[in-house]
Amino acid sequence: MDKSRYLQFLVQSLIVLKVLTVSNGTPQATAVNPLSPQTQTDQRIAAVRDLLVHLDRAHQLLVLTCWSPSVRYALWQSVRESTATSHRGTASVRFAPIDQRHLPWHDPNQHQIVIVLDLSCPGTDRLLESARQLLYYRVRWIVFRSSIEESGGSVRGWSNCSEYSVLDRLPLLVSNELFYFCTETSTGQHLVRQQYRLAARSASSSVPIYETFGTWNAALGVRVVVDSKVRPPVTSIRRQNFHKFQLRASLVILHNETLNHLDDLHDKHIDTLSRVNYLLTKSVAHALNATVKFSIVDTWGYRDRETDRYNGMIGELQRDLADLGGTSMFFTQDRIKSVDFLAMTASTRASFIFRAPKLSFTSNVFVLPFDQYVWYCTVSFIVLSGVLLLVMLRTEQRYTAGGRGGRGSAIGSNSPAAVTGLSDTLLNVFGTTCQQGSFIEPQTAPSRCLILLCLVVLMFLYASYSANIVALIQAPSTKIQTLEDLLASRLKTGAEDTVYNQYYFRTETEPSRKALYERKMRNKDGTENFLPLAQGVELIRQGHYAFHVERGVCYKLISETFQEEEKCGLQEVEYLKVIEPYYAIQKNSSFREPVRINLFKLREFGIQGREHTLLYTKKPRCIGGSSFIPVSIVDVWPALVTLGWGYLLTVAVLIAELLWFRLRSRILPTAGYFQ
């Protein structure tokens, strides 16, 4: 037993020496008994230990104080013992000098760090003033002013709550989680308090709002104050009352007339995305008991490659001219470093919209009626029938010539005796396939059966082929499904004349998208196909034109201007490699979580869906059927091409035969040579 106690004391002594080494950055020469009564009764240690119990995810404790080594060791031992028995796991404790270099500026686990400060230590005020956004973003703080007089192991108590004026000068914004211990002069209670203000940019907003988190005493620890209502434990949920504070929102408006109709449905297809987010921003401000002031810009904001700064709405968020991005925007990689994206507020996308062209516009309809295996079988049947017919006719000629003597000389040109080779029988079967009849009159039963079989089989094939051709000429094409298909098609393209269309089309580097812009969007004379919305929709109606536009906006005009049969066959192809627009806010803003939570509430309660349904139009349903489409040159173009190549082949063969005849008459001997 004595040996185990000795080993325990030895381990604790080594830990004390380690604490002494890192206490002020230099080794200490004095040793302290870790089990002294002074450290057991220090209220600073008990206060930190008791408050950590109520803080979730408090896995790292950073102590920046001037406390003595004995107090530091006692704090380390107390925190380790209290968290070891907790279901939240053991918290690590780290001691460092009072210097801003030791603040967790770039620690990826900032949300797990709790920093302990004592205002009675010199340099702590300057440390707090240099902490900047760490005071209200992710990191939690425990602060007190320990006017403690140690005499005989007793502690006098905390400073009065009125002695924390240094906190009033700090940017303790609405998202901060700074807890400080103080004594209330009227009751003598030890309080755990918090305070925050909504902004530090004006005198009216610098008035702090105080909260009492709980009370503390040595026997019971920290007792959280419970109001008449259930107290939300999360700071961002608890601080939902902004007391009529004025939020600043930047709104993108592309048409000045929209400013007169932001609250009604007049011309709802113009600046629809801004209208939806305008109403949602007002709803968020109402939920937070705040007001909102809108500033109008004409672009979402794009990065200048020379200055690396943004213009438009993102530029106002960067320069602290706006708190909220009042119009949702595309979630792109280059914008992540400049703003914080909160939630999707508009379920809309921009795509190429076009009427599906006729099937003959994208495919050769003359080869589509049959599957490739049916074509193989048809060709095989023609060849096999031609060969069998040749064999039967040759056999028929042999037996007829041997059995009837000289009657063979009287056989006509359409008799089996006129057939000279395989080309004649194949030509006969091919003519039968095209329902042109047979120029061969078989004399025997086998050849007649074969001709009859060919006529019957090929009649069914011809009827099926003709019926399918009629249906396919009237059918729309579904071949254009991807951007590569659109690029390879004969459709013309254009885009709505908006800021984001011009930016993304001109700066796209992906090969297929860049090729589409250069080959279909930019003309040879240098002009570009950026058109007004109404003109682009009219070109869609006329056909063979793909227009890049926001879907819900385009469908509103389509519903109003298209005939019922023209609404059938609408297709979409996406060009932009982005997800649906996101609502944005200043980077590391203190309003981030309250605004995010209320945006989620608007979606869950159906308010976002209601505004979207009122302002956006769904894809029109095809209820009018399809109208008759006359046959055009495009439909019969493969046949004309085949006819043209046939003419060329005929002329080429004719010329070859004439040349061969002349060449043979000059080179070969005369007819008398063969006598």
ROMI-471086 format. One record per residue (C-alpha): residue in one letter; x, y, z negated. Coordinates in pm, whole numbers. Each point is the difference from the previous one (the first is absolute). Layout:
# ROMI-471086
NODE   code        u        v        w
NODE      A        X        Y        Z
...
This chain:
# ROMI-471086
NODE   code        u        v        w
NODE      M        0        0        0
NODE      D      284      240      -88
NODE      K      171      -85      326
NODE      S     -309       84      209
NODE      R      -40      333     -181
NODE      Y      363       79       65
NODE      L      -38      -71      373
NODE      Q     -314      216       16
NODE      F      180      288     -173
NODE      L      295      -38      239
NODE      V     -225       22      310
NODE      Q     -179      306     -136
NODE      S      332      168      -72
NODE      L      113      -57      360
NODE      I     -324      158      126
NODE      V       57      301     -223
NODE      L      347       44      144
NODE      K     -148      -11      353
NODE      V     -255      268      -91
NODE      L      280      211     -145
NODE      T      192      -29      324
NODE      V     -282      126      228
NODE      S     -154      247     -244
NODE      N      175      312      129
NODE      G      203     -143      281
NODE      T      310      -51     -223
NODE      P       83     -264     -257
NODE      Q      -75       78     -365
NODE      A      234      -91     -282
NODE      T     -253      -34     -280
NODE      A     -198     -312      -76
NODE      V     -346        0     -148
NODE      N     -186     -265     -188
NODE      P     -294      -93      223
NODE      L     -212     -105     -293
NODE      S       17      330     -190
NODE      P     -329      122     -151
NODE      Q       32      329      186
NODE      T      -71     -162      340
NODE      Q     -282     -209     -139
NODE      T     -201      306     -107
NODE      D       75      236      294
NODE      Q     -334      122      137
NODE      R      148       78      339
NODE      I       64     -368       58
NODE      A     -343     -102     -123
NODE      A     -171      262      218
NODE      V      173     -113      318
NODE      R      -65     -365      -81
NODE      D     -370       55      -77
NODE      L      -64      208      313
NODE      L      166     -251      232
NODE      V     -268     -250      -96
NODE      H     -259      216      183
NODE      L      206       58      317
NODE      D      -37     -252      280
NODE      R      301     -102      209
NODE      A      244      153     -249
NODE      H      288     -234       80
NODE      Q      290      248      -25
NODE      L       63      248     -279
NODE      L      250      278       75
NODE      V      104      190     -315
NODE      L      166      340       60
NODE      T       55      133     -352
NODE      C      269      105     -243
NODE      W     -100     -251     -264
NODE      S      255     -170     -213
NODE      P      119     -350       92
NODE      S     -188     -153     -292
NODE      V     -330      146      120
NODE      R       71     -117      354
NODE      Y       68     -351     -113
NODE      A     -309       -4     -217
NODE      L     -207      120      297
NODE      W      144     -271      222
NODE      Q      -69     -268     -259
NODE      S     -353      120      -70
NODE      V      -98       23      367
NODE      R      145     -342       75
NODE      E     -188     -160     -288
NODE      S     -332      169       74
NODE      T        3      -70      375
NODE      A      128     -355      -40
NODE      T     -328      -98     -167
NODE      S     -209      191      254
NODE      H     -154     -156      311
NODE      R      150      284      207
NODE      G      352     -135      -31
NODE      T      322      133     -150
NODE      A       93      361       76
NODE      S      362       86       69
NODE      V      146      299     -185
NODE      R      272      222      143
NODE      F      174      292     -168
NODE      A      167      286      185
NODE      P      119      356      -66
NODE      I     -234      296       51
NODE      D       83       73      363
NODE      Q     -217       20      311
NODE      R      240     -234      178
NODE      H     -142     -285     -208
NODE      L     -359       63      109
NODE      P     -148     -273      225
NODE      W      -10      211      316
NODE      H       20     -287      246
NODE      D      -94     -299     -211
NODE      P     -251     -219      192
NODE      N     -161      -99     -332
NODE      Q      -79      351     -122
NODE      H     -353     -107      -95
NODE      Q      148     -240     -260
NODE      I      225      257     -170
NODE      V      -85      188     -321
NODE      I      238      281      -96
NODE      V       38      100     -366
NODE      L      111      357      -85
NODE      D       48      193     -323
NODE      L      -40      376       42
NODE      S      212       61     -308
NODE      C      303     -124      192
NODE      P      196      269      184
NODE      G      -37       -2      378
NODE      T     -336     -175        3
NODE      D     -184      315      115
NODE      R      229       35      302
NODE      L      -39     -369       77
NODE      L     -380       34       11
NODE      E       17      307      222
NODE      S      227     -181      246
NODE      A     -219     -312       15
NODE      R     -241      166      247
NODE      Q     -233     -256      162
NODE      L      106     -278     -238
NODE      L     -211      179     -262
NODE      Y     -323      -80      185
NODE      Y       82     -275      247
NODE      R       28     -367     -106
NODE      V      232       41     -301
NODE      R     -147        9     -353
NODE      W      142      202     -289
NODE      I       -7      -13     -380
NODE      V      104      333     -155
NODE      F       13      133     -354
NODE      R      176      264     -201
NODE      S      131     -183     -302
NODE      S       45      254     -277
NODE      I       90     -291     -222
NODE      E      180       48     -327
NODE      E      158     -319     -119
NODE      S       33      -26     -374
NODE      G       -2     -326     -177
NODE      G     -133     -184      306
NODE      S     -321      208       30
NODE      V     -121      200      303
NODE      R     -181      330      -30
NODE      G     -209      -19      324
NODE      W      -50      151      348
NODE      S        4      359      116
NODE      N     -327      190       29
NODE      C     -194      -25      327
NODE      S       54      371       59
NODE      E      379      -45       17
NODE      Y       -3     -163      344
NODE      S       -5      320      205
NODE      V      276     -139      223
NODE      L     -256     -239      150
NODE      D     -217      291      113
NODE      R      275      113      236
NODE      L       41     -339      167
NODE      P     -188     -124      311
NODE      L     -206     -251     -193
NODE      L     -256      -49      276
NODE      V     -316     -206       -8
NODE      S      175     -330       68
NODE      N      260       28     -279
NODE      E       20     -256     -279
NODE      L      201      184     -262
NODE      F      -86      -85     -361
NODE      Y      124      207     -292
NODE      F      -37      -40     -376
NODE      C      -95      297     -216
NODE      T     -169       81     -330
NODE      E     -332      185      -10
NODE      T       30      280     -255
NODE      S     -366        3     -107
NODE      T      -38     -372      -74
NODE      G      360     -116      -34
NODE      Q      -59     -286      241
NODE      H      273     -124      231
NODE      L     -136       24      355
NODE      V      106     -151      329
NODE      R      -85      269      253
NODE      Q       16       60      372
NODE      Q      -39      315      204
NODE      Y      -24       81      368
NODE      R      -84      276      239
NODE      L     -131      -19      354
NODE      A      269      204      176
NODE      A      292      230      -70
NODE      R      -47      244      286
NODE      S     -220      260     -176
NODE      A      -56      140     -345
NODE      S     -356     -126      -21
NODE      S      104     -358       69
NODE      S      287        8     -249
NODE      V     -232      -17     -301
NODE      P       63     -346     -146
NODE      I     -277     -245      -81
NODE      Y       61     -201     -318
NODE      E      -98     -360      -70
NODE      T       27     -195     -323
NODE      F      106     -352       89
NODE      G      -19     -126     -357
NODE      T      122       28     -358
NODE      W      298     -160     -164
NODE      N       98     -105     -348
NODE      A      265     -233     -128
NODE      A     -243     -265     -122
NODE      L     -242      -29      293
NODE      G      214      117      290
NODE      V     -161      181      294
NODE      R     -379        0       -3
NODE      V     -147      108      334
NODE      V     -274      261      -30
NODE      V     -337     -137      115
NODE      D     -257      256      111
NODE      S     -373      -50       18
NODE      K       54     -138      349
NODE      V      238     -277       94
NODE      R      344      154       37
NODE      P      164      -99      329
NODE      P      353     -124      -67
NODE      V      139      114      338
NODE      T      106      362       22
NODE      S     -118       53      359
NODE      I     -349     -122      -92
NODE      R      -16      193     -326
NODE      R       94      335      158
NODE      Q     -276       33      255
NODE      N     -118      347     -105
NODE      F      193      277      175
NODE      H     -206      279     -160
NODE      K      -84      176      332
NODE      F      363        8      107
NODE      Q       43      101      365
NODE      L      156     -267      220
NODE      R      156       97      332
NODE      A      -75     -214      305
NODE      S      138       30      353
NODE      L     -255      -76      273
NODE      V       82      -71      367
NODE      I     -247      170      237
NODE      L       54      -24      376
NODE      H     -309      200      106
NODE      N      -84      329     -172
NODE      E     -374      -53       43
NODE      T       23     -294     -243
NODE      L       55      243     -289
NODE      N     -366      103       31
NODE      H     -132     -357      -14
NODE      L      210     -184     -258
NODE      D     -306      -72     -215
NODE      D     -249      -94      276
NODE      L      -20     -246      289
NODE      H       16      248      287
NODE      D      241     -126      268
NODE      K      115     -272     -235
NODE      H      227     -149      266
NODE      I      233      302      -30
NODE      D      263      -18     -281
NODE      T     -183     -301     -144
NODE      L      296     -126     -204
NODE      S       41      341     -167
NODE      R     -371       21      -79
NODE      V       -4     -338     -172
NODE      N      302       83     -215
NODE      Y     -130      351      -72
NODE      L     -311     -148     -160
NODE      L      200     -265     -188
NODE      T      243      263     -133
NODE      K     -292      202     -134
NODE      S     -138     -313     -166
NODE      V      336      -72     -165
NODE      A       19      358     -131
NODE      H     -353      -29     -137
NODE      A       84     -327     -177
NODE      L      304      167     -161
NODE      N     -200      309     -101
NODE      A      225      210      221
NODE      T      -42      243      286
NODE      V      180      -19      332
NODE      K      137      262      236
NODE      F       64     -103      360
NODE      S      275      133      224
NODE      I      -40      -59      375
NODE      V      279     -131      224
NODE      D       -5     -121      360
NODE      T      218     -311      -30
NODE      W       63     -288     -238
NODE      G      373       64       -5
NODE      Y      290     -146      194
NODE      R      369        1      -84
NODE      D      235      245      165
NODE      R      311     -198       93
NODE      E      226      303      -48
NODE      T     -120      125     -338
NODE      D     -143     -331     -127
NODE      R     -304      194     -123
NODE      Y     -365      -52       78
NODE      N     -254      246      129
NODE      G     -376        3      -43
NODE      M     -170     -173     -292
NODE      I      305     -203     -107
NODE      G      207      320        3
NODE      E     -243      167     -241
NODE      L       18     -301     -232
NODE      Q      380       10       10
NODE      R       17      374      -74
NODE      D     -250      -25     -288
NODE      L     -259      205      189
NODE      A     -257     -278      -40
NODE      D      -70     -272     -254
NODE      L     -210     -228      219
NODE      G       12      -99      365
NODE      G     -362       73       85
NODE      T       12     -201      325
NODE      S      115     -360        1
NODE      M      288      -86      232
NODE      F      185     -296      144
NODE      F      220     -199     -236
NODE      T      341       14      170
NODE      Q      345      -90     -128
NODE      D      151      347       37
NODE      R     -276      157     -212
NODE      I       45     -227     -302
NODE      K      290      211     -131
NODE      S     -200      324       28
NODE      V     -346      -76     -140
NODE      D     -179     -262     -208
NODE      F     -276     -196      172
NODE      L     -292      -83     -229
NODE      A     -289     -175      176
NODE      M     -167      -58      335
NODE      T     -287      245       27
NODE      A     -105      -45      364
NODE      S      -52     -334      170
NODE      T       83      114      351
NODE      R      263      -60      263
NODE      A      107      150      329
NODE      S        0     -236      299
NODE      F      -22      -14      375
NODE      I     -371      -36       80
NODE      F     -114     -103      347
NODE      R     -279     -177      182
NODE      A      102     -352       91
NODE      P       65       -7      376
NODE      K     -143     -263      227
NODE      L      173     -334       -8
NODE      S      121       48      358
NODE      F      188      311     -118
NODE      T      241     -208     -210
NODE      S      -20     -350      152
NODE      N      -51     -181      328
NODE      V     -360     -117      -32
NODE      F       39     -243      293
NODE      V      216     -234     -209
NODE      L     -194       32     -326
NODE      P     -312     -214       70
NODE      F      191     -325      -47
NODE      D      250     -109     -258
NODE      Q      349      -77      131
NODE      Y      -61     -374      -35
NODE      V     -316       28      211
NODE      W      206      175      267
NODE      Y      258     -278      -15
NODE      C     -272     -263       38
NODE      T     -162      189      291
NODE      V      324       31      193
NODE      S       83     -364      -70
NODE      F     -344     -104      122
NODE      I       43      194      325
NODE      V      344     -147       68
NODE      L     -107     -354      -90
NODE      S     -315       24      211
NODE      G      201      130      297
NODE      V      248     -287      -24
NODE      L     -271     -266      -33
NODE      L     -196      150      287
NODE      L      312       -7      220
NODE      V       63     -368      -84
NODE      M     -361      -93       76
NODE      L       -5      192      329
NODE      R      327     -153      118
NODE      T     -129     -347      -85
NODE      E     -326       79      174
NODE      Q      188      114      313
NODE      R      209     -315       10
NODE      Y     -291     -239      -25
NODE      T     -213      204      240
NODE      A      275       12      265
NODE      G       73     -372      -24
NODE      G     -361     -118       -3
NODE      R     -159      219      270
NODE      G      271       26      263
NODE      G       -9      313      202
NODE      R     -277      178     -195
NODE      G      264      186     -194
NODE      S       60      234      291
NODE      A     -356      120      -17
NODE      I       16      108     -365
NODE      G      -83      369      -56
NODE      S      202      259     -178
NODE      N     -207      -34     -318
NODE      S       40     -375      -22
NODE      P      254     -181     -219
NODE      A      225      -43      304
NODE      A       51      382        8
NODE      V      154       -4     -347
NODE      T      377        7       27
NODE      G      137       34     -356
NODE      L      -29       85     -366
NODE      S      -42      373       67
NODE      D     -327      -68      185
NODE      T     -153     -203     -282
NODE      L      115      246     -269
NODE      L     -149      287      201
NODE      N     -323     -194       29
NODE      V      -20      -64     -377
NODE      F       88      365      -77
NODE      G     -278      114      235
NODE      T     -235     -236     -182
NODE      T      108      156     -331
NODE      C      -95      345      131
NODE      Q     -337     -139      117
NODE      Q       92       41      370
NODE      G      -92     -357       96
NODE      S      214     -274      157
NODE      F      125       13      359
NODE      I       87     -373      -15
NODE      E     -274     -250       86
NODE      P       96     -332     -159
NODE      Q     -104     -315      189
NODE      T       30     -258     -278
NODE      A     -174      -43     -331
NODE      P      312       56     -225
NODE      S       88      333      158
NODE      R     -362      112      -12
NODE      C      -20      -88     -372
NODE      L      317      199      -67
NODE      I     -132      306      188
NODE      L     -332      -23     -184
NODE      L      177      -27     -337
NODE      C      207      309       79
NODE      L     -308      198      100
NODE      V     -187      -87     -321
NODE      V      290       54     -243
NODE      L      117      322      160
NODE      M     -355      134       16
NODE      F      -23      -11     -381
NODE      L      342      161      -34
NODE      Y      -99      276      241
NODE      A     -328       68     -183
NODE      S      178       21     -338
NODE      Y      270      225      139
NODE      S     -247      240      162
NODE      A     -212       28     -316
NODE      N      302       77     -216
NODE      I      130      261      243
NODE      V     -328      194      -22
NODE      A       13       -2     -381
NODE      L      368       89      -23
NODE      I      -30      302      229
NODE      Q     -256      151     -242
NODE      A      188     -100     -318
NODE      P      219      244     -201
NODE      S      363      -77      -66
NODE      T      131      -83     -347
NODE      K      360      -32      109
NODE      I      114      342     -135
NODE      Q       53      -78     -370
NODE      T      344      138      -79
NODE      L      205      306       80
NODE      E      207     -204      245
NODE      D     -318     -103      185
NODE      L     -108      364       21
NODE      L      342       99      132
NODE      A      -13     -269      270
NODE      S     -358       81      102
NODE      R     -117      251      259
NODE      L     -192      207     -256
NODE      K       87      366      -32
NODE      T       65      131     -352
NODE      G      -36      323     -197
NODE      A      -18      120     -360
NODE      E     -193      258     -198
NODE      D      180      331      -23
NODE      T       90      -11     -370
NODE      V      320       67     -193
NODE      Y       58     -358     -113
NODE      N      -60     -146      349
NODE      Q      254      234      155
NODE      Y      257      -70     -272
NODE      Y      -25     -379       -3
NODE      F      -17      -43      377
NODE      R      303      222       59
NODE      T      217     -141     -279
NODE      E      -80     -370       35
NODE      T      311     -215       49
NODE      E     -147     -352       17
NODE      P       56     -122      361
NODE      S     -356      -84      104
NODE      R     -149      311     -161
NODE      K      266      224      145
NODE      A      -54     -156      344
NODE      L     -374       61      -22
NODE      Y       58      367      -75
NODE      E      253       44      279
NODE      R     -190     -197      265
NODE      K     -363       75      -81
NODE      M      -18      307     -226
NODE      R      262      227      157
NODE      N      -56       94      363
NODE      K      269       48      264
NODE      D      -46      378       -5
NODE      G       78       11     -375
NODE      T     -359       42     -121
NODE      E     -147     -230     -264
NODE      N     -341     -161      -25
NODE      F     -108      165     -328
NODE      L     -365       87       57
NODE      P     -291      149     -196
NODE      L     -225     -253     -169
NODE      A     -304       53      223
NODE      Q      203      -33      321
NODE      G      168     -318     -119
NODE      V     -333     -163      -94
NODE      E     -142       88      342
NODE      L      297     -171      168
NODE      I      -68     -308     -213
NODE      R     -360        0      125
NODE      Q      112       16      362
NODE      G      213     -310      -55
NODE      H      357     -116       55
NODE      Y      129      246     -262
NODE      A      138      -59     -351
NODE      F      -19      295     -242
NODE      H      195       11     -328
NODE      V     -224      154     -265
NODE      E     -127      -50     -353
NODE      R     -259     -277       19
NODE      G     -284      143     -207
NODE      V       26      338      173
NODE      C       -6     -153      349
NODE      Y     -291     -230      -76
NODE      K     -213      298     -101
NODE      L       28      152      348
NODE      I      -36     -341      166
NODE      S     -329      -57     -184
NODE      E     -131      335      124
NODE      T      123        2      362
NODE      F       17     -363      122
NODE      Q     -287     -197      151
NODE      E      -95     -314     -189
NODE      E      164     -233      252
NODE      E      314      216       -2
NODE      K       46      -63     -373
NODE      C       66     -367       73
NODE      G      354     -122       45
NODE      L      178      267     -208
NODE      Q      348     -118      -99
NODE      E      276      131     -228
NODE      V      378      -28        9
NODE      E      208      147     -284
NODE      Y      303      213       80
NODE      L      117      147     -333
NODE      K      185     -237     -232
NODE      V     -153      147     -316
NODE      I     -259     -103     -254
NODE      E     -313      195      -84
NODE      P       49      358     -128
NODE      Y      100       50     -365
NODE      Y      -75      284     -239
NODE      A      327      170     -104
NODE      I      119      215     -289
NODE      Q      319      177     -108
NODE      K      296     -227      -64
NODE      N       17      -96     -370
NODE      S     -302      219      -78
NODE      S     -151       -6     -349
NODE      F     -347      -21      164
NODE      R       86     -324      174
NODE      E     -175     -252     -224
NODE      P     -315      205      -85
NODE      V      -59       69      370
NODE      R       74     -360      100
NODE      I     -239     -139     -259
NODE      N     -283      227      112
NODE      L       61      -83      367
NODE      F      -37     -367      -87
NODE      K     -319       80     -189
NODE      L     -143      181      301
NODE      R       62     -311      208
NODE      E     -141     -241     -259
NODE      F     -311      211      -64
NODE      G      -74       24      374
NODE      I       48      375       36
NODE      Q      288      -42      242
NODE      G     -202     -246      207
NODE      R     -296      240        7
NODE      E      208      290      133
NODE      H      163     -228      254
NODE      T     -338     -129      122
NODE      L     -140      352       35
NODE      L      291      138      199
NODE      Y      132     -296      198
NODE      T     -190     -191      270
NODE      K       31     -375       36
NODE      K       67     -175      327
NODE      P     -321        4      209
NODE      R     -180     -330       35
NODE      C      -56     -144      346
NODE      I     -380      -31       22
NODE      G      -68      112      357
NODE      G      147     -295      185
NODE      S      221       32      305
NODE      S     -104      170      323
NODE      F       64     -125      356
NODE      I      348       85      122
NODE      P       47       13      381
NODE      V      289     -187      155
NODE      S      293      225       76
NODE      I      328      -35      182
NODE      V      167      -97     -329
NODE      D     -223     -306      -25
NODE      V       91     -136      344
NODE      W      356      126        3
NODE      P      158     -348      -48
NODE      A     -199     -126      299
NODE      L      113      295      212
NODE      V      359      -61     -108
NODE      T      -32     -367       99
NODE      L     -150      100      334
NODE      G      280      248       62
NODE      W      270     -255      -79
NODE      G     -181     -245      227
NODE      Y        8      247      287
NODE      L      370       60      -56
NODE      L       70     -373      -12
NODE      T     -199      -57      321
NODE      V      183      271      187
NODE      A      333     -129     -134
NODE      V      -75     -354      117
NODE      L     -114      128      340
NODE      I      321      196       47
NODE      A      206     -300     -111
NODE      E     -174     -227      250
NODE      L       52      248      285
NODE      L      369       32      -84
NODE      W       38     -374      -24
NODE      F     -170      -52      338
NODE      R      230      250      173
NODE      L      307     -139     -173
NODE      R      -87     -355       96
NODE      S      -61       91      364
NODE      R      345      162       26
NODE      I      210     -254     -186
NODE      L     -162     -336       77
NODE      P       16     -151      355
NODE      T     -286       38      248
NODE      A     -288     -243       28
NODE      G      177     -185      285
NODE      Y      273     -108     -236
NODE      F     -242     -233     -175
NODE      Q     -124     -171      318
